[in-house]
Amino acid sequence: MPTAFVSYKLDKKNILTIAYGRRIQRPNYQDLNPFIYFLDTLSYRQGNIYLRPQYTHNIDVTHSFNGKFITTFNYNNTDDVISQIVKPEPNSKIRYLTVDNVARYTNVGVSITAPVAFAKWWNANFFTNVFNNHYKGVYDTINIDMAYTSFTTNVTNNFTFKKGWTAELTGF
């Protein structure tokens, strides 16, 4: 699918980049397979032949300072999100697992990457991402409107020792 980006050098140390992309995720074979696969005596899995692909639009605005400190604002919007669901079989205690297009998904976030040199022999790269995910739609007369804000952080430490030895320590 298409991707386009434009970069503009504001001055010797600052670069601004705007990117747009469109992605498609098609259902896999098992998600489309209409035949029954028994999981246990009271449940089974069945694909959905009416499943549509999901399309995502991505927009990123990135600022790079000195080629090292990077801040990115992102917006993603996905239509026809493919999700696993458990449905009751009509007039029965049996439930079955299937997939369907259940919602629209929006993701908004900001990420920061920053390298830090603590000493000549020790440097680290810090990355953090704060984001909000929002699912909205209707499935089988049930309104879906779920949102949450979360974050992820990781630190990669690089150590240089004598005689060419190096080590790396990463934490999430």
N, C-alpha and C positions, 0 to 999 in steps of 0.2 A: 504494500500500500504506500501511498505517497508520503514523503517527508520533505519539508523545506525549512531552511533557516537562513537568517541574515545576521551578520556580525558587523558591529561598528566600533572602531577604535576611537574612544572618546579622547584619550591622550596617551602618553607613553606607558602609563600604568593601568589604565581602565579600559575594559572591553565589555560591550553590551551585546548579548545575543538573544534573538527571538526565534523560537522554533515552533513549527506546527507539524503534527503527524496524524495520520488516520490509520487505524489498525482494524483488522478483522480477525475474529476467533471463531472458527467453524466448529460445529459439534463433532465429536469423535464417533467412530463406528459404534461403540457400545452404547453411547447416548441415543443413537438413532435406531438401534436394533429393537424391533417390536416384540421379539420372542421373550418368553418368560424364563428367568434364571432364578431358581429357588435358593434363598439364603438360609432358611430354616423352615419348620413346619407351619409357621404363621406369617411368614413374610417372603417376598420375592422382589426381584428387580426387573424392570421392564423399560425399554427405551421409548422415546417419543418421536414418531416419524414426522411430526409437525414442528419440530424444533427449528428455530431460525438462528442464523449466526448473530453474534454480538459485534457491534461496531463501536470503536472508541476514537474520540477526538482528543488529542493532546496538545496543550499549549504550554510552553516553558519560556520564561524570561530569566536569563542568567547574567549576572554581573561578575566579572573576574578582575580582581585587583592584583597587579604584579604577577599574574599567571599562577598564583598560589591560593589566595583567599577567594573562595567561590560561593556565591549566594544564588540560589535558584528558587523562583516562585513558579509553581506548577498548577495547572488546572486540567483535569481529565473528566470526560463525560462519556459514559457507556450506555448505549441503548440495548434493550432486549437481553439483559444479563442472564446467562445460563447458570442455573443453580439446581442442586440436588434437593428434592423434596420427598417427604413421606406422605402418601395419600391413603385414606381408608378405602377399601373396596366396598362398594354400595351393599348394604344389608348383610354385612359380615364383620367378623372380628379381625379379619386378615388386613394387614397393611402392606403396601408395596412402595418400594423406592423407585423413583423416576426422576427425570430432569425436565425442566421447563424454562421458558423465558418469563421471569417473574418481576423484574423491576428495572428501573433506571438507576445508574450508579454515578455519583459525582465525587471526585476527590480533589481537594484543594490543599496545598501544602507549601512549606518553605523548607529548604535544606541549606546547610552551611557546611563547607569543608574548609578546614584551617590546618596548615602544617605548623608545627612548633619545634624549634631546635632548643632543647634544654641544655645540651652540652655538645662538644665536638663529637663525642662518641654515642650520643643519644638524641634521636629525633622522633617525633610522633606526628601522626596525622589524625585529627579529630573530625568526625562526621556526625551530624545530627539532622534529623528530619522530623518536623512537627506537621501533622496532617489531620484533616477531617474527612471522613468517609460518610456518605449519605446515600442510603438506598430508599427509593420511593417507587411505589407501584401498587397494583391490585392483583391479587391472586385468589381465584375461587371465592369471590366476594369479600375477601379479607384485605383490608388496607394495610399496606406495608409502608412505614415511615420510620426508618431507623437511622440514627446518626451517632457517631462517636468521634472523639478527638483523641489522638494518641501520638506517640513519638517513638523514635528509635535512635539509638546512639551507638557508635562504635569508635574505638581508639586502637590504632595500630602503632606499636612502638618498635623502632628499629635500633639495635645496638651494634656498634662496631668495636671489635676487640683487636688485640694485637695478632700479628701473624695471619691476617686475612680472615679471621673468624668473625661471623656475624650471627645475630639472633633476632628473632621477631616474636613479639608478644601482642596478641590481639584480644580484645574483650568487647562484648556486646552488651 
